[in-house]
């Protein structure tokens, strides 16, 4: 089938990407030297309503003059359904309010190129030929893969080129149509507010020109210079706010197709257990229950072993699923414990050299008189995503077709897995991507989609909505990996870092993700394991940063800011340790190592200046970190009250390149700080005898409103290409708080979550 052919091609290309830097040379030869395929025109015309005229694969003009934009990225609170239309509206010269969104079709021009490019394990300071060739080749491969996915803080970064080109190209076509109609040179025409204007007073609306424009060759799109921007850089209000305030916004859990049934799961009590038997009779006798299903044979590696109950309401399905008598066969993780995980990590750090992601100079040189050795060990726990909207998916399988209503970050992968489970071609799967009530990486996974389709297959064509409970979401997540890191550094007689040796260990998210979703074996290094450690900006002549991949018995997945989320805590805390050992202020200590990094220095200085001095009884902690292309410095104001750490204020400075919408950037910094602070102060998933010990917000707490600090955001002016925003605010907050606690109490906290006892 075509679906199998596309999957095979995708597996081949992903396998090629997995070759890493060593395989770049082979890939570049031949195919690799050709330019990437265009992203302006799709393989089929853009599907639009009657009367609308498509001008390229991204946008169309309607008869009322409004612009239809195909939106390939999911809105999960990060503001992309506002920021991305701003790119098109800017180049097309139309009001932002006139841009209407439709879901992008499953076409490869909408694939996320930037996200895959950012997965390359190169240091930000590397400007060499190998890196350039690798980025070029991966961009080509990513364009051929065409994976439609939202993640990696890449939406604006990826859309910056193609979405602006789509707007500029359409504008050129409309100007060309007006010029031909008026028999004047196109250079004499200008555009404004959805119209083409001529100096003699003639004007024509885009709607009146659209049909003529469709036949015009726009040539190579000419993009606006930043100095001519009217919309980009302005704090435009979020377009999704009104519907979320008045309740009309539709999330995945709001899907209500006619005749819908409801499903709930009975999941294994321990990690890795397999369902061996159940007694359906007592459950089938309960009110409203329609079916009791064993999903294990259908789903194989796409889901944990489980049973499902289908009923006429979700509450009845949930109650029946909880009452289902089951028997389970113990899996290999039956005795899994958090203590055992960390013991294995320590063993691996003792015995393995690890893969060196970055090395320079001589780390193990001879000891020189006056040098001081400083070492420390840090650790971070598994974390759940805990998105506010519970995991859910609504599916219908009828007449050889599949319909999905789902809040997902990965519609392309969702369509593929639905086709495989239902045994149909991918072209026979239709998906409606609804708003996400939080994603944070959990909705990159498609286990809930496989489960919903498997259930719907056995429901006679009726749509079925599957909803997980909060307890199931907490106990059966794909968790942020736990990690252990060791540092050893030498300070010279002047208190400067003479050498830096860092080795860490954790599971590999990428290995597991590729296996779960593409059937590819995990192999080679994984940048996400060491990001935030090997790519630091500090100017240290002698350094080695390595990582050891541990086979994780725990399912792990992408979590907001991924490896940076814990590696920033490790790295920035140890930097502070070294500053203290050298008898220096942590800010001055950092500044001295950023002489060749003026952007980092400017961000650090801006945050520190804005923070001022802490009030009596409080202390400031500082952290500086670069992730997803953006540089963030945070100053946390901390006190200790009744034996608990309290954060009253956070000053956050960011350089993310051109600020498309400063309003959204500030919102994302606030969100990221609170998300990271929840993890820093209370986030921990622990295991005992194969079971997750946490279940809901009472024992896996998130920050309450009364605990939230004031967050002040400073956006550094920049003319650089836009970089990531959704995640970079999370990594620095934990080390900033930990460093403040040390300044306040003299107590060094080296484990997350941060606990004084």
N, C-alpha and C positions, 0 to 999 in steps of 0.2 A: 504494500500500500504506500501511497505518497507520504503518509505520516512516518512510516518506518524509514523511507528514503531520506526525508528531512532530518530525522533523528540521527541516522547514521552519519550524515554530512556534519551535523552539529558535533557529534562525538569525535569525529576525525579532527575538526578544527579546534575543539577544546583540548584534545590530546596534543595537538601541535603547540597550543599556547602553553601547555604543561611542560614542554621541553625547557622553558625558562631561557635564561641568557645563553646557555650553552648551545641551544638549538637555533638561536637567532640567525647565525651565519647561513645555515642551510636553508632556512625559510626565506631569507632575503633574496637568495639567488633565484633568478627567473621570475616567478610570480611576485616575489616581494619587492622588486624594483619598480613595478607598475604602480601608478597612483591609485589611491583608494577610490572605489566606485562612488559616484555621485549620490547625494541624499536629498535631492530636490524633487525628483519624480519617482513615484512608486511603481510597482509592477502592474497595478491596475488603477483605473480612475478613482479619485476620491469619492466615496459614496455620499451624495448630498441630496437634499430634498428638491422637488420639482421647482424649476425657476432659478435655482442657484447655479452659478458658473464656477467650476473649479479652475484655478489658474496655475496650480502645481499640486504636488502630492500632499501639501500641508494645509492649504487654505482655499476657500471659495468665497465669492461675493453673492449675497442674496439680493432679491429684488427690492427689499427695503433698505439696502445699502449696508446692512450689518455684515460682518465678516465671520465665516465659519472657520474655526481652527481645529485641526485634528490633534487631540491631546494624548500623547503616549505615556505620560507619567502620572502616577497615582498621587492623589491628594490625601495626605495623612496628618495634616496640621502644619506642614512645613511651608505652605504658601505657594507651591509651584503653580497652582491654577490661577494665581495672580501674577507671579513673576514671569512665567513663560509667555503669557499673552502680551505682557509689556514689551517683550523683544519684538514681536510681530507688529504690534501697534506703533512702536517707534519707527520702524523702517517703512511701514505702509502709510504712515501719517493718518491714522484714524484714532478716534477716541477709544480709550481702553474699554469703556462701557459697551462699545459696539461690537466687541469681539466675543462671539459665542462659541462654546466648546462642544465638540462631539468626541466620542471615544475614537482613538486612532485604530484603524484596521490592523490586522496582523500582517504588516508589511515590513520588510527588512530595513527600509529607510528610517524607521522609528527605533531601531535597535540602539542600545546605550553603548556608544563607543568609548566615551570618557571613563566610564566605570571600569571597563576591562583594561584600558591603558594604565589607569592608576594602580592596578594590581602588580605592576612590574617592580621588582625589588631593587630600585636604584636610589641612591642618596640624592636629596634635593640639590646638593651642591655639585653633583656630577653633570657636567655639560659636554660629555665626550661623545665620540662618534658611535660607540656601541649602544649607548642609551638612545641616541637619536634613531638609529636603525631599528632598535627594538620597538620603540614607540610607533614608528612608521608601520612596521610589520603588524603589530598588534592592532593598530587602527584599521588596517586592511582586513585582518581576520575578523575583528569585531563587526565590521560592516557586513561581511559575508554571513556571520552568525546571525546577526539581526535580533539579538535577544532583547525583548522589550521588558525592561526591569527598572524599578525605582529603588535606588540605594546608593551607598557610597558618597552621599552629599554631592551627587554628580549631575542633577537635573539641569540646573542653569548652566553649569560648565559645559555639559554636552550640547544643550540647546543653543548656546551663544552663537555658534556658527550657522547651523542649518536653519534655525528658526528665523534668524535675522535675514539670511539669504532668501528664505521663502517670502518674507515681507518685502524685501528690496526687489526681488525678481517680479513679484506681482505689481509693485508700484511702477517698475519700468514698463511692464506690459500695458498698464492703464494709461500711462503718459504717452506711450507709443500709439495707442488707439486714439487718444484725443488729438495728438499731433497729426495723425493721418486724416482724421475727420475734419480738422480745421485747416489742413494743408499748411502747417507751420513746422519749423524745426522743433524736435522734441526738447532741445536745450532751452528753448524759450518758455517752456511750461514748468510750473511748479505744482506741488501738491500740498493740501492743507485740509484737515478735518473731513477726510473722505471725499475730496473733490480734486479735480485737476483744473488749474487756473492759468489763464494767459494774461500778459500785461495789458492787452486791449480790452479786458473786462469779460471776455468769454470764460465760462466755467461749465463743467460737466461733472455730475456725480459719478462715483465708481459704479453704482448700480446701472446707470445708463450706458456705461462704456464696457461692462464686463464681457458681453458677447463678442464685441469686436476685439477686446484685449486677448481673449483666449487664442486667437490666431496669430498674435504678435510674438516674434522671437525676442526675448528680453536681453539676449547676449549674456555676458558675464555680470552677475549682480554686483553693483557698486554700493558698499555699505557706508552708512553715515560715519563721519568722524565724531568721536566723543564730544568734541566742542559744540557739535550741532544737536546733541541730544536734548529733547524737550521732556520726555517721559522717563527714560532710564536715569536713575539717580534721584528720583523724586519719591517721597514716602506715600505712595498710593495706598488707599485702604484695601484690606483683604476682601476679595470678591465673595468668599464663602462665608463671611461672618454673618450677614443678615439671615441666611437660611438656617444657620446653626443656632442663632438666637431665637428665631420664631418657630423652630422645630420642624421645618419642612425639609431640611437636609436629609438625604437618604444614605444611610450606611449599609454595610452588608447585612446586618441583622434586621434591617427594615424591609428587606425583600418580601413581597406578598403576592406571588403569582396565584391565580385562581386555583382552587382545589388543593392547596398545599397541605402536606402532612409534616409532622415534626419528628425529629430523631434525636436520641441521646445515646451516649456511649457508656459501656461498662469496660473500663480500662484495667490493665494489670495492676496488682497491688505493689509489685516490685519491678525494678528495672529489668527488662529482658525476659520476664515470665511469658509463657505461651499458654493460651487458652486450650485446655484439653477436653473439657466437657461442660455443659450447662443444662439446666432443667427449665425448658421454656413454658411448661404447662401452667405453673402458678402465675406466671407473669401474663400469659395470654388471657387469663381469666380476669385480669384487672381492667377497670373501666377505660375505654377508648383505645386500648392497645390493639394494633393491627398486625405487627410482625415482630419476631425476635430473630436476629440474624447473626451468624458467625462470619465476620469479615476477614478473618485470618487467611483463608485459602485464596481470596480474590486479590489481596493487597500485597502479599509477599513482603518485599523490602520497602514498600512505600508507606508503611504505617506500622505502629506497634500492633501486636496481636490484640484483638478486642472483639466484643460483641456489640450489637446495636439494637435498640428498641425503637419501633416506629409507632406513633400514636396520633390522635387527633388534636392534641395540644402538647406543647413542649413540657409543661409541668407534669402531665401524665407520663410522657415518655421518660422524663428524668426520674420520677418516682419508681417507675417500673424497672428502669435500668439499674437503679441502686438496689432494688430488691431481687434481682436476678441471681439465683443460686449458680455458682460457677466453681470449677476446679481448674487449677493452674499448675503447669509444669515449670519448675524452677529453672531459670536461665543461668548463664555463667556469672552474672553480676549479683547473685543472691546474697553474697557476703560483702558486697561493696560498702566501703565506708570512706568518709572524707579523710580520716587519719591515714587509711591505706593509700589513698591517692597521693597525699603529700609525701608519704614515706617512699613511694615509687618515684616521685619527682626528685627527691633528695638522692636516691640511688642513681638515677640517670645523670644528675649533675655531677656526682662523684665519679662516674665511670665513662661518660661520653664527652667528647670534645665539642660536639655540635657543629652546625653549619655556620660559618663566619659570614655574616651579612655585610660587615664592614670591618676593615682592618687598615691601620696605617702606622708607620713607624715601628718602634720596638717596645712591646709591652713588658716583656720579661727581661729587661736589661739588668745589669749589675746594680746592686744597692749602692747608693752614694751617700756619703756622710751628710747628715742633716735632713735626709728625706724621712717622711713619716708615712707609714702604711695604714690605710683605713679600709675596713671591710664591713659589709652588712648583707643581710639576707631579708628579702621582702616576699610577701605572698598575697595573693588575691583569690577569692572564692569563686565558685560557679554563681551565675546570676540568672534569674528569670527575666523575661521581657515585661510581663505584667501590664500589657496594654489595656486601656480602660474598656474597649469593646471586646467582649469575649471572642475567642476563636469560633468562627462559623463559616458555613458555606451552604448555599441553596442550589440544588441541582435537579434537572429533569432529563430523563432518558426516554425518548419516545420516537418511534418510527425511524430508528437508525440515526437519530440526531441527539445531540447533547446541548442543553442550555445551562449556563452557569450564571448565578448572581452572587458576586463575592467581592469582598474588600481584600485585594491582593496587591503586593508589590511586584509580582512577577506574572503578568497575564500570559506571556508567551509560554512559560514553563507550565502554568496552570492548564492551558489548552492542550499541551502535549500529554500531560499526565491524565487528563480527563479522557482523551482519545484512547490512550493505552488501556485504561481500566474498562472503558465501555466497549473496546474492540471496534472503534470506528476510525475513519480518517480524520485528521486534524481539521480539515476544511468543513467537516460536519459538526464542529463544536463552535458554538456561539457563546461569547462571554460578555457580560455587562459588569464593568468594574465600578463599584460604588465607593463612596467615601470610606476612608479607613479611620476608625476610632483609635488611632495609634498603631504603629507598625514596629518601629525600632529594630527591624530585621526579622521578627517572628513571622511576618507575612511575606517574607521571601520564600518560606517553606510552603509546600503544597500537600502536606499530609491530610489536612482537613478537606481538601478538594477531592483527593483520591477516596477518602472515606465517604463523602457525600455522594459521589458518583456510584460507588459500589452499592450503597444503600438504595439509591434511586433506580438502579438497574432491576431491583427486585420489587418495585412498587407499582408495576403496571402502568407506567407512563405518568404517574402523578409527580408533581414537583415535591421535593423533600428538603426541609431546612434542618441542617445539623447545627447544634449549638453545644459547645463545651461548657462545663461549669468552671468557675474560677479555680476550684480545687484541682480539677483536671489540668487546667492550663498551667498551674504552678508546679504540679507533680509530673507532667509529661511534656515539658518544654524541650526545645533545642537550646541549651543553656550557653551563656557566655562562658568560655573556658576558665577553669581555675589555672593559676600559674604560680611559679616559684622562680625567684631571680636572685642571683648572687652578684655582688659587686666587690671589686678590689681596686683601690686606687693609691697612687703615691703622690704626696705633696712635696714639692721641693722646698728649699730653705726660705724661699720668698712667699710660700703659701699658695703657689700655683700648682695646677694639676699636671704632674709629669707623666703619668700614665693612667689609663682607664681600662679596666677589664670587666666585662659584663657578660654573664651567661645565664640564660633563662630556659625554662622548660614549660611546655603546655601541650595540649592536644592541637591538632590542625583542623580548623574549621573548613578550610577549602577542600582538604582531602575528603572529609565526611560529606560536605555539600555536593561535590561532584559525584560521589558514589551514590548518595541518596537520590539525586535528581537526574543524573545522566548515565549512571551505571559505569562510571569511569573509576579505575583504581587510583587511590591516592599515592602520589609519588613525588619526590623532590622537595625542595624548600617551599615554604609558604610564607609570603611576605607578611601576612596578617599576624603571624606569631611574634614577630620581632619589630613591627612598626612602632615607632615611638621610642625605640631604644637605638637602633642602628642609624637612624636618620636625623639625629639631633644636630642642632646648628652650632653647638659649642666648639670653639677652636682649641682642640686638644691634639697635640702632635702625635702622641702615642696612644692608640686605642684599638681595642678588639671587642666586637659585639657579636656574640654567637647565640644560637638557639638550638635546643634539642627537642625534637618532636616526640611526644609520648603517645602511644596508642591509647586513645581515650575510650574507656568503657562506658562513659556517659555521652549521650547524644549532645553535640555542641553545634551552635549556629552563630550567625552574624548578629551582633548586639550593638546598639548605638555607639559608634566610634571604634568598635571591634578591638583590635589589639592595643590601640592607643588608650583605651579606657583604663587599662591597668598598667601598661608600660610607662605611661606618663607619671603615674603615682610612684613607680619604682625609681625612675630616672630623676625626677624633680625633687623627690625626697632625699635621694643620695647626694644630689648636688648641694642641698642645704646642709646635709651632714658634713660634707667636705668644707663648706664655707665656715661652719662652726669650728671644725677641727683646725682650720687655718686662722681662726681668730678674726674672721672678716664678716662684714655684713653680707647677707645673701644676695642683695640687689647689686651691690658693687662687685661681688664675686662673679655674678653672671655677666655684668656689663663688660668686665675685662676680657671675657671670652667671646665677645660679639663684635669685635673691631671690624671684621670684614662682613658683618651682617647688619647693615644699617636699618633694614626693614624690621628685623627682630628687635633691635635696640629701640627703635621708635615706638613700637608697640609696648615694650616693657616700660619705657619712660612715661608714656601716656597714662598707663594704668596706675603707676606709682604716684605720679603727680596728682591725678584726680583723687586717689584714695586719701592723701594727706596723712595725718598722724592719728593713731587709734586713741579713743578716749580712755580714761583711767579704768583699769580692770579688764581691758581688752587688749588683744594683740593682732597684728597683721601677719599674714603668711602670703608668700608670693610663689607663683608658678608660671613658667613660660613654656609653651608647647606649640609645635607646628603639626597639623594633620589635615589631610584632604586638601592640601595646597594652601590653607589659611594659617596665619600666625595669630595666636591668642595668648594674652597675658592676663592673669587674674590676681587680684588682691582680695583675700578673704579676711573680714573682721570677725574675730572669734572671742567668745567668753566661755567660761565654764560655770554653769549654774546647777546647783544640787547634784554635782557629780556628772552632769551631762554636757556634752559639747553643744554650744549654741552659736549659730552663724547669723549675725545681724545684717551684714552688708557685704556685697560682692561687687567690686569694680572690675569690669571686663572690657579689655581693649582688643580689637580685631582688625587685622589687615587681610581682607579677602579679595583683593583686587578691586575692580570696578564694582561699586555697590549698586546693584540693579534696583533694589527697593529697600532703603534704609529702615523703613518701618518693620519689614519682615525680618531683616537681619537682627534688629534689636529683640524682636519676639523670640527668634530662634536662640539667641544667646541666653535669654531668660529661661526658656524651656530646657536648654541643654544644661544650664547650671543646676536647676532644680532636679532634673533627671539624674545627673551625676551626684548631686548631694544626697538624694535618696539612697543611692548605692553606697556612697561613702560612709553614711552614718548608720545604715541598717540593713543593707542588701547582702544576703547570704543564702545560698542553697546548699544544704549539707545532706550527707547520706549516712544512713546507718542500716546495716543488714539489708542492703539493696533498696531501701526506701528513702524517698525524699522526706525530710523531717518537717518542711514547711508546707502550708496548704492555702493560706489566704492572707489578706492584708493585716491580720492581727499578729502573724508571726513572720510575714514578709512585708515589712512596712514601707510605705512610700510617704514622702514628706506631706504633712498636713499644712493647711493654710496658716495656722498659728506658728509654724516652724519656718516658714519661708522667709528668706532674707530679702532686703531691698537689693535689686540688681540694676546697676548703672552700666550702660554700654557706650563705649567710645568706638566709632568707626573711623579708621584711619583712611584719609583720602588717598586714592591710588588710581593709576592709569593702566594697571596690569589686567590681564585676562581674568574674568571672574573665577573664583575658586569655591570650594565647598563651604557651606554655612550650617547645615542641619546638625552636624555632629561635632565640629571642632570646639564648641564651648563646653563639652562634657569632660574631656581628659584633664584639664588643669585644676578642676575644683577640689578633687580629693587631696592632691599634694599641697595645694594652697592652704587647706584647712589643717592638714597634719603639720605643716610647717608653722602655722600660727599656734597650734597647741604646744609645740616644742618651745616656741618663743615665750609663751605664757607660763608654762609649767616645767619646762626642762625635761619633758617626757617624750621620747621618740617613739612614735607609733609606726610600726613596720608591717602591719597586717591590716587588710580590709575585711570587714568594715571597721571604722575607727572606734575603738572602745577604750575607755580609761581604766576600767577594772581588768 
